[in-house]
Amino acid sequence: MGGLGAIGVPGLIIILVIVLIVFGPKKLPEIGGAVGKTFAEFKKSTKGLMDDDDDDTVKKVEKKI
């Protein structure tokens, strides 16, 4: 199977309509904001982990020299 990429535009529209029916139009902006903040925090955390790994690699190379 193609995974998540196989959903396509019609599938995304159906999902959006279902979410709109379940949560209602007033709750949707709050949910969108919470999801956005969660993704931003996740991205910041993963970037911090990657930076830490880079720092560790530099320290190991400096010790060998």
Backbone hydrogen bonds, N-H to C=O, Kabsch-Sander energy under -0.5 kcal/mol:
donor,donor_aa,acceptor,acceptor_aa,energy
5,G,2,G,-0.7
6,A,3,G,-1.3
7,I,4,L,-1.6
11,G,7,I,-0.8
12,L,8,G,-1.8
13,I,9,V,-2.3
14,I,10,P,-2.2
15,I,11,G,-2.4
16,L,12,L,-2.5
17,V,13,I,-2.3
18,I,14,I,-2.4
19,V,15,I,-2.5
20,L,16,L,-2.4
21,I,17,V,-2.3
22,V,18,I,-2.6
23,F,19,V,-2.7
24,G,20,L,-1.8
28,L,24,G,-1.1
31,I,27,K,-2.1
32,G,28,L,-2.6
33,G,29,P,-2.3
34,A,30,E,-2.2
35,V,31,I,-2.5
36,G,32,G,-2.4
37,K,33,G,-2.4
38,T,34,A,-2.2
39,F,35,V,-2.5
40,A,36,G,-2.3
41,E,37,K,-2.4
42,F,38,T,-2.4
43,K,39,F,-2.6
44,K,40,A,-2.3
45,S,41,E,-2.4
46,T,42,F,-2.6
47,K,43,K,-2.2
48,G,44,K,-1.9
49,L,45,S,-2.2
50,M,46,T,-2.3
51,D,47,K,-2.3
52,D,48,G,-2.1
53,D,49,L,-2.2
54,D,50,M,-2.1
55,D,51,D,-2.2
56,D,52,D,-2.2
57,T,53,D,-2.1
58,V,54,D,-2.1
59,K,55,D,-2.2
60,K,56,D,-2.1
61,V,57,T,-2.1
62,E,58,V,-2.4
63,K,59,K,-1.9
64,K,60,K,-1.4
65,I,61,V,-1.2
